[in-house]
């Protein structure tokens, strides 16, 4: 395997992991906003 190919694989892996963390964080934010709206509607 060439060094260029190794670098490309490593870069794609890191970007993939970073994207998962970002999506997970956004999902938690959306969930907390939904809970706040639901709590406000119930009271």
C-alpha contacts under 8 A as a table, 3 or more apart, distances in Angstrom:
res1	aa1	res2	aa2	distance
1	X	5	X	6.56
1	X	6	X	6.88
2	X	5	X	5.28
2	X	6	X	6.37
3	X	6	X	5.02
3	X	7	X	6.20
4	X	7	X	5.14
4	X	8	X	6.23
5	X	8	X	5.05
5	X	9	X	6.18
6	X	9	X	5.18
6	X	10	X	6.15
7	X	10	X	5.08
7	X	11	X	6.05
8	X	11	X	5.09
8	X	12	X	6.18
9	X	12	X	5.25
9	X	13	X	6.13
10	X	13	X	5.11
10	X	14	X	6.19
11	X	14	X	5.19
11	X	15	X	6.12
12	X	15	X	5.11
12	X	16	X	5.99
13	X	16	X	5.08
13	X	17	X	6.26
14	X	17	X	5.16
14	X	18	X	6.13
15	X	18	X	5.04
15	X	19	X	6.08
16	X	19	X	5.15
16	X	20	X	6.34
17	X	20	X	5.16
17	X	21	X	6.41
18	X	21	X	5.19
18	X	22	X	6.25
19	X	22	X	5.05
19	X	23	X	6.14
20	X	23	X	5.21
20	X	24	X	6.03
21	X	24	X	5.09
21	X	25	X	6.13
22	X	25	X	5.16
22	X	26	X	6.17
23	X	26	X	5.05
23	X	27	X	6.07
24	X	27	X	5.08
24	X	28	X	6.35
25	X	28	X	5.16
25	X	29	X	6.29
26	X	29	X	5.04
26	X	30	X	6.18
27	X	30	X	5.16
27	X	31	X	6.09
28	X	31	X	5.01
28	X	32	X	6.20
29	X	32	X	5.22
29	X	33	X	6.31
30	X	33	X	5.14
30	X	34	X	6.17
31	X	34	X	5.09
31	X	35	X	6.21
32	X	35	X	5.06
32	X	36	X	6.21
33	X	36	X	5.10
33	X	37	X	6.25
34	X	37	X	5.15
34	X	38	X	6.10
35	X	38	X	4.99
35	X	39	X	6.03
36	X	39	X	5.12
36	X	40	X	6.15
37	X	40	X	5.12
37	X	41	X	6.14
38	X	41	X	5.11
38	X	42	X	6.24
39	X	42	X	5.22
39	X	43	X	6.44
40	X	43	X	5.40
